[in-house]
Amino acid sequence: METFNRKTLRKEQVSDNDNGIYVHELIKLIAQNKHYDELFQLLEIEKIKDEFINIKGAATLCNLQNSIDERFIKEDINCNLSDIVLDNQSEEFAFTFQNLHKYPYFKKLGLNEITAIPIYSANREFFSELYQMDRYASSLLKENRRDIVDINYQILKDICMPQKRYRLLHDKNEQKYYLRAIISRSQYYNYNNNITIVVSLIALHNMMKRLQVKYKLFLCEYNESFIRIMYESDDIKQLANVGYVKNIIEVSNDEIKREALRFASVCSIIFQNQERDEQELYVGNAQKINARIYTIKHNQTPRTAIKELGDVNKVKEVQEDLFKDIQKISTITTPEAIKFLVREKIEKSKTDEVKSLKKKLLLELEKQADSIVTLLSIFRKLELLANEDIDVSDYLRYIIYQALIERK
């Protein structure tokens, strides 16, 4: 569904006038969060509220998130199956949630029921709770047999009435409702994208003061419930036989999944291609344990989550370890063999996203890699081909890192 595709904000799109943001303006992003007072105290905002966060792109990030908040309203409701009916009238398969007058947001709108279209994996999650009915239901829905799904659902409702916490989205632009996910009913703290932006900018602001290093926005990939922000540093190290390595802090957050907020160390390699044009290639794997600087989970209290945020030494240690790994690129003697590793993985890939670009990617990989620089140029071309397809970009980043660093 195009509305929920992840989008990209690149550093080239940031206005020259955006040199950062004041702390007191930044924290307006979390003013409505129920943990605002606690976060205000834990982040020691009172001490820095009048300071200016000198990170280019910070204001653009905040404006971007404000526009998302204006469009999408997120409401979590606790209900069991007696309040949920399968909707067989709408063009798309959907759920009708009833008895909503007890929730302030829907009461304010004068709504007692809404029809919500499931997005992402919400459909599968919903039916998997009903004796693992997800595959069966999915097969029937593909064949447009909603009637059989409904018959099974009615039977199961009589014997299985779990109460769940459902996240509903109200798209105010389109005046549509969506079922986003089933949320844990145990301990769940809503560390959303707003908190991610605030925490990351304040953490980097404090880090810049202590380490005498500067950061600016490099890239942001986002949708209404996911964000990945890359802040590039002015800390650049020479990479023998190649060019330079630039440190990047990658901050990511998924509002639904178990791991809420992650700080990791990645980097980019700056080199000159055969035409002497400067190129930049993202290199890193933020999923690796040794790349992680700091992680917050949805079941952590704000006090537990924030207490390690000021550990500057850990940032330096992780970045130094990454640079040691990146130096392995200088020792590559058979660039064609490295290229082959990437080519082989793309050829074997069966994911739909990669399939759509496979021919173009493989065509680029037919070019001869007779040096490290030409190898990196080819990989950079692969990145450009993927461009706005973030799923393909993710995949390419992963296999390129594996090939260059792990040689597999």
N, C-alpha and C positions, 0 to 999 in steps of 0.2 A: 504494500500500500504506500503510494508515493508520499503521502502526508508524513509518514513516520520514517522515511529513509534518512539515514545519517547524512548530515551536510558538513561542509568544510569552510572554515575561515582561515585564510592564509595571511602571513605577515604582510604580503604585498597589498592586501585589502585594508590595512589599518591606516587611518589618516595620519598625516604628518603632525597634525595638531594634537593627537592623542599621545601624550607623554606619560600618562599615568592617572592616578585618582587619589583623592584624599580619603583617609580611613573612615571619617565620619560619613562620607558619601557611600563608600563601599559597603558598610554594614547595614545600609538600608535594604540590601538584598535579603537579609535574614530577619528583618524586623517582625515578620509575621510568624516566624518559627517558634514553636512552643518552648524550645530550649534557648531562646534568645538571651535571656538574663544570665543563664549559666555559661553560655558561650562567650558572652561579653566579659564575664569575670575571668574565665579560664584563659582566654586569649589576651587578657590584660589590655583591653581596648582603651580603658580610661587613660592609660599612660601614653598612648600613641594616637588618640582620636584626631588630633589636629595635624598629624604628620602626613606628608605627601608620599605615596607609593610610586616611586620613579621607575615604573615598568611600562614601557611602551606597549599599547594594546589593552591595558587594564580596563580603561573606560569603555572600549569597544566590546569587551567581554561582558561587562555589566549590562550594557545596553541590549546586547544580544539576549542575555538571560531574562531581562525585564520583558522583552517582546514575547518570549516563550511563555512566561508567567501570565501575561495578559491574554494570551490565546487559550492556553490549556489550564483547566482547573482540575486538580486531583483530589478525589474524595475516597477515603477508605470506609467501607461499611462491613459490619459483622452480621451475617445472616446465614440461615440454613436453606436447604433446597425447597422448603415450603414457600419461600419468597421469590423463587426463580422459576420462570416458565420458558420453555424453548419457543422462540418466535418463528412461526412458519409462514408468515405473511410477507415479510420484507424480502427484497431481492437478494440480500446477503444473509447468510445464516447468522442469527443473533440470539441473545438472551434478553428476556424481559425481567427486570428487577422490580418487585412490587413492595408495597408498604414502606415507601421511602419518606413518608411525612415525619417520621421520628428523627430524621437527620436534618440538622439546621440548614444546610446548603440547599437541599431539595425542597424543604418546606418554604424557604425564602423564594424559590422559583415557582412555588405553587404546584409542585409535581409530586404525585404519589407513586408513579411508576415511570420507568424509562426503558427503552430498547437499546441495548449496548452490543455493538459488533466486537467480537473477540479479535485481538491483534497480537502480534508476536506469537508466543507459545501459549497464550491464555486458553485456547480451545483444548489443546492437548492436556494442559494442567487440570482443567476442569473435569474432563472425562477420566483422566487417570485415577482420580480419587474414587471413582465409581467402579470398583472391581476391575481396574485396568482396562476400562472400556475405550481408551483413547484411540488405539489403532482401528478397532472395529468401527467406531463412530467416524473416524477420518475416512475410511474406505467407503462407507455409506454416503457421506456428504459429498465425496467426489462423484458419486453416481447419482447425486441429487435425490437421495432417498431419505429426506428429513423425516418422513412419516415413520419409518422404521426406527430411526434414532429416537424419536419422540416416544414411541411405544415402549422401547427399552428404558428410557429415562423415567417414564411414569411408573413402571414396575419397580425400578431401583429406588425411587423416592419413597416408596412404602417401607423399604427395609434398610435404607441407608440415609441418615439425615445429619451429615456432619456440618457443624457450624464453621464457616470459614471467613477469612477477612479478604474482601475483594477490593481491588483498586480500580475505580472507575475514572475515566477521563471525560471531561466535557470540553469539546472543541467549540469555543465561542464563535469562531469565525464561520464555521460550517454548520453550527447548531446541531452537532451530532455527538453521540455518546459511544464510548468504547470500553470494553473490559480489557484492562491492561495486564493484570496478573492476579494471582492469589498470593497474598502476603502472609508471612508467619504471624500466628496469633500469640506466640510466646513473647519473648523479649525482642522488640524491633524498634530501633531508633531511626527516624527518617533523615539520614544524612543525604540530603538531596544535592542537586547540581549547584544550587545557590550557596550551600555550605562549602562545597568543593572550591568554588571560585574564591570565596572569602578566606577560607583557611589557607589555600595555596598562596594567595597574594600576600597575606600577612606573614606567613612562614618565610616566603622569599624576601619580603621587605626586611624582616629581622635578620635574615641570613646575610643580606647585602650589607647591612650595617656592621656586622661582625667580621665578615670575610673580605670586605672591600672588593666584592665582585658585583657585576651588573647583569640583570636579566631583562629580556623582552619577549613578547609573544612570538613564537615561531609558527605554531599551527594549532588549530582547535577543530576537533571533529565532534559532532553533537547531534542529538535529537531531543525530544521532550523529556526523556528519562535517562539519558546516557550522555556523558561528556568525557572527552580526552583532550587535555591541554598540554602543549609542549612549550616550555619556556627555555629559550636559548641563552647561554651564558657568553660573556665576553672573554671567558677563560679558554684560550686556544693553545693547543700543544702541537708541536711539529711531529709529523708522521713520516719517517724516513722513506725515501723513494716514491712517496705518494703526494703529500701535501700537508694538511693540517686536520686536527680533530677538535671539534667544538662540543663542549659539554652541554647536555640538554636534560632538564628535569621534566619528566613526563608524569602528569597527574591525571588519574582516570577515576571515574566513578560510575557505578551502575546502581540506580536507585532501588532495583529489585533484587539483584543477586546478593549472595552471602557476603562477598567482599565489597564493601561500600566504597572506600576511598583508598587509592594507592599512589604513593610517591615512588617513582623508580628513576634510575639513572640510565639514559641512553645517550646517543651522540650522533653527530653528522660528520662526514668526511668531506672536506673541501679540497678539490683538486682541479687541475687544468686539463681539459681534453686535448685531443690532437690539434684542434684549431686554436688552442690557447685560450679558450673561453672557460671562465670559472664555473665549476659545477659543484653541486652539493648533494650528497647521498646520505639518507637516513640509515643508521646502523644501530642495532640494539635489539634486545628482547626483554621487554619489561615484565614478561611472565616469569622469567628466571628468578629463583629465590635470591641469588646473590646480587641481582640488580635492584632489589627492593630496598628502599630507604625507610619506608614507613607505611603501615597498613592500618586501616580502620575497618572493623566489621560492624554490620547492622545491629549486632547484639551487645556491642560495647557501650557503656555509659559515656557521656561526653567527657567526664572527668578522666576516665581511663583512656579514652581516645586521644585527648589533647596532650597528655602529660609528657609524651616523648617528642613532641613537635619541635622542640628547641635543640635537639641533639645534632648540632652542626658537624661534630666530628664524624658522625656516621655518614653524612653526605660526602665528605671528603674521602673517606675510606672506600665507599662504594664506587665513586667516580675514579679513584686511582686503580681499583681492581678492574674496572671496565677498560681503562686505557691500556692496561697490561694485555688484556685480551685483544684489543683492537690492533696492538702492535704486531700481532701475528700476520696481519695483512702484508706488512713489509717483507715478510719472508716467503711470500708466494713465488714459487719458481715455475709452476705449470698453470697459468691462468685458464687455459682451455679445459683443464680437468675440473677446476672450480665451476666454470660455466656449465660443464656437463652435468654436475650435481643439480644445479637449478633447472636445467632443461629437462632432466629425467623426472623431477618431481612435477613439473608442469604437464608433461606428457601423460603422466599417470593420474593426474588430478581428475576427480569425477564430480566435483562440486559445480553446481549450476553457474555460480558467479564466474568462476575461472573458465568454464566452457565457452562463455560468450566472448572472451578475449583470447582464447587459447591460440588461435591461428596467428594473430598479430604478435603475441608474445613469443611464440616459437620462431616466427620469421625474424624477429630481432635477434634471437639467440643463434641464428645461422651465421651471423657475422663473426669474423675471426677475432679472438681475444689473444693478441700476441704480446701483451704487456699488462701490468697491473692497472695502468691508467685506462687502457681500452676495455678491460674487464669491468672496471667501475663505471665507465661511460655506458656500456651495454646495460648494466643494472639500473643506471639512472634512467635510461630510455624506457625500461620496463615500468619503473615508477610513474613516468609521465603517461604511459599508455593506460595504466590503471586510473590515474588522476582522480576523478570524482567518485569512482567505485571503491568505497572504503573497505568493503569486505575483501576485494581482490588486493587492495593495497596492504591490508593486514597480512594476508597470506604471503605476498611477495616479501614483505619485511622479514617475516619469520624464516622463509626458506633461504633468503639471501644471507641473513645472519648465520644460519646453520652452515651454509657453504663457505663463507668467508672466514668464520671464526672456529667452528667446530669441525669443518671439513667433512661434513656428512650430508 
